Every structure is written in C-alpha cells, then in structure tokens.
Amino acid sequence: MKISIAKEQLLAGLQAVQNIVSSRTTLPILSNVLLHAVGKELVLTTTDLDITISCGVEAIVKKGGSVTLPVKKLFGIVRELTTPEIDLEVDEKGICSIRAGVSFFKIHGLSADEFPPLPKFAEKKEITLDQGTLRSILRKTSYAVSTEEARYVLNGIYFCLGDQRITGVATDGRRLALVDEESEVAEESKGEFIVPTKAINELNRLLGSEGKVELRYTDNQASFTLSGNGEASVFLMTKLIDGNYPNYRQVIPGENKERKRIALEREEFLRALRRAEIMASEKASSVKLQITKNNVLITANTPDVGEARESIAINYDGNEIAVAFNPQYVMDPLKVLEEDEVFLELSDELSPGVLKVNGPFLYVIMPMRMS
C-alpha cells in the first residue's frame, strides 16, 4: 500500500472513527484502525464489536492495499505534523512508513485479515432523512436515557417508524422525552428498535445540520450512512438492544380540564432554575414551583445551608399550584430546546408535569414529595 494524502483529510477521517476505540481491550486488533486504500479513496474503519465506524477520505492511491495500525498512535502523529501533505507506505511485513517534510515515523501494524469483517445487511428496512432531523431527535431525547444496567431496555433510544413519521423516545422511569417527526416511511420499512447509548453518543458527535442520513435496520443491528454535508461520508453500524420497550404511551397524561398550562420564556426559566439549584440539597435535590396569579415563585432550601428564591412574571389567572421537581430534570430539556417559549402543564403536587413547545416534542416529569 502506498498513498499520499492531505493532513486535514487524514485527520478528519481519524477523528470520525477513533472515539470508540478502547486502549484497555483484550484483543490488540481492536486498538487498531483498518486502512483500506482503493481507487481515489482511503477508507478508515474501527470497531469495538458492538459498534463499527467507517469514514472515506480523498487520497492519491499509488498502490492499493490494506493494513491495521494503532489508531491512538497514528492520530497523535498526524495531529502534530506541520506539513499539509503526508506519504504513507506499508511493506509486506505490515510496517507503515510515514513521511511528512523532515519528519519520519515507522509504525508496526497488524494484518488486515485479522480485523473483524463487517456484517452484511440483507433486509430492505430503510429510511432516508435529513441529518438535522435525526440530530434534533437525539438531542431532545438522549439526556433522558436510563443509566441503570438492571433496566437494560431503557439504556437507549426507542425508535418507531410508523405511518409517515419517525418517533424517538427515551425514559429512565422518572421522566420521559418524546419527539415525533414527520417522515416518509415505506410499508416494508415500518418497525421499531432500540439504539444503545454508546451509538447515540457517537451519532450526536457525527451528525451535522445539513446533508442526509440513510438508516437501515434488521432485528439485531442498525446502520447510519451520513453523506452530503460537505464532510467525508461516514458509516456507523451498531448492535441493537434486544428486548421489548415498555408502553410509553401509558405514562403520557391524557387531556385533563384540571391541568393548567403556564407559558414561560425558556431562557429566563432555565437561568432561574440554575440559580435556585445552587441551594438545593445534594441528597434529595428538589426545587419547588409555586404558581400564583401572574407569578411563578421558585424556591430551594437546604437545612443548615440556606435557601434561594426566584420570581418570574407570567400570564396566569388560574388556581394556585405548588409542585416540586428535581431541577436537573427540568433543566435538561430546556438546555437543548431551541424555541423561545415553553409550556408547563400542571394539575397538582402529585401528578406528572408535562413540558411542551410549539413543535413535535413532549416531556413528562414525575414530581417529588414536598417537604
């Protein structure tokens, strides 16, 4: 294998794929990146056996071939080089020579034959959507994914491809985030699956605001092909979480005349909660919202430490309501939403609160016991 490649191209490819590689793996090959030079492209691939990421970048291929090299070492070298062009040459023993200006390196690689092969997709279940749409679904739901290993089916985002829509849901049992976006879904592509947290984190990092993503899935794996946003094309494949997602619709409160709707300026509400949270107890972190005529009083106190009080003017003329929430759970959606105005729907101190916007988003949060 012998290629010349722009430093920025090689760096972009390595940045796209190196994140999932662990330095503590028992299989040395899993610490390596597979380099495959063909045509006018260098394809870089890494895997941890659960997730596989490939990225194709432009290169001048003088002699095609494949090799695997320690990805962290290669990334460290490329990042520090100061010349715009890099030459890579691999001999028959798998030793890679790197030349860039006055710099020269040799890295011992492993045979490409040892690298785990990519699984093949036979099924036709697929959907194409804007990267910005998928990115929005992930951003608005991923913070609500459970981290408790005992509830493994909640350790990811549940996707449902249904009648002209794609739904993303995440819950940890104490709050639930749901996004329901319109999208063209063919009859044979309808279905549901759960994408694990690690793959979600990688997609959050890789997805842009422009370009398309092709999503394909089978019973046990899904792939995401990102293209057309001016960057290199990226392919991510992940194993899916095996299990049945709970009936999340049961958690969403139905229409209720008793429930009051309070319009709030998102940034103002977020800043007030941030300040109040400073004085919330570390053990049982909670803030109390007291809604009275045209006012929301936000209070937090910790015995022996002190208290915080914040007041927000609102347009409200209903019954007085007092309820307590974990402040972090209220702030999480406020941080990622882009709308200026949010709507908080409350019934009483024991019923779940519902946060909505003028868009395809809904968030349910369980209250805390008021002391």
Secondary structure, DSSP 4 states (H G I P E B T S, - for coil): -EEEEEHHHHHHHHHHHGGG--TT-SSGGGGEEEEEEETTEEEEEEE-SSEEEEEEEE-EEEE-EEEEEEHHHHHHHHHH--SSEEEEEE-TTSEEEEEETTEEEEEE-B-GGGSPPPPPP----EEEEEHHHHHHHHHHHGGG----GGGGGGSEEEEEEETTEEEEEEE-SSEEEEEEEE----GGG-EEEEEEHHHHHHHHHH--SSSEEEEEE-SSEEEEEEE-SSS-EEEEEEEPPPSPPP-GGGGS----TT-EEEEEEHHHHHHHHHHHHTTS-SSS--EEEEEETTEEEEEEEETTTEEEEEEEE----S--EEEEE-HHHHHHHHHH---SEEEEEE--TTSPEEEE-SSSEEEEE--B---
